[in-house]
Amino acid sequence: MTDRRAPELLDEAGFLRHVRAVPTNVALLERLPALGLPHCYLAAGCLFQPVWNHRSGNPPGWGISDFDIFYFDASDVSWEAEDEVIQRAARHFSDLDATIEIRNQARVHLWYEQKFGRPIAPLTSSQDGIEGFLVACTCIGINVDTADIHAPDGLQDLWNGILRPNPKTAKDPLFLKKAESYKARWPWLTIQKDG
């Protein structure tokens, strides 16, 4: 097992090294700009799980079930428009042995309540989607055009394995279920229910 004693901080360069240790992440970051999707981000588990895998001594891609891509296009929030993007991406990445989930964040409010049991206001950007994750340290995305990291809660809790409720979703009863699912896979993580 890898030594989990934390250094003083995880900087962006170190974070990107862990992300890029997963070949599918590298392929997506290199090839997504060709799709021309507005405000496009690689997000979620494919970014934070490699960090926890490194700290646990697991292979970088261990446990990554899918690769989330967010984009924001309010000009057409129909299912048909999003599906056209999904199909185009499927063709573009047909050589990758990975489940790729691509979603227009401008239409999340249209299906969120049916899937998660509560309504949300329309999002105004891909960053809003990233900032809506239940666990604060998992609110991370990489802009595929600029390579900028969007991590409103920073990277230190991610490195230290501290799972706090996202202040924007703190009252969501699904936080504990999500946090416990992470702890079941990476037992050294710590859940802090009160933020």
C-alpha positions, 0 to 999 in steps of 0.5 A: 500500500502507498504511504498515505501521509499527506504532503503540505498540499496537492498542487495543480501540476500534481493533480494533473499528473494523477489525472493523466496517469489514466490513458482514457483521460489523456485521450479525452483531453486531447480529442474533445476540443475537436468536437467544438462543444461550448464550455466543455469540461471533463469532470467527476470521478475520472478526475478525483478517483486517480488521486485516491487510487494513487494514495491507496496503491491501486492502478490509476484507473481502478474503479472508474466506471465512466468518464463524464463530459459536461458542456453548456449550450442553452441555444437548444435544450431539447433531448434531440440536440443533446442526443446528436452530440452524444452520437457524434461523441460516440463516433469520435471516441468509438476506439476507446474502451470506456463508457463516456457520459456526455451531458448538456448542463443547460438541460439538467433541470429538465430531468433532475427531479425525476432522477434524484427526487428534487427539482433544481433551478436551471444551471447557468454554466458547466461550472454550475454542474460541477459545483453541484456534486454532493461531496465538496472535494469531488467538485472538479472539472478540467476545461478541455479548451484551456486546460484550466482546473475548476475546483471551487473547494480546492484540492487539499481535501481531495488529497487528504480524503476528507469527504464534506458535504458541498455547502451548495447541496448540504441538506441533500440526504443523498450526501451520506450514501454517496460518501459511504460508497466512496469510503467502501472503495477507499476505506482510508477516506474520512466522512465529515457530515457537518462540513 
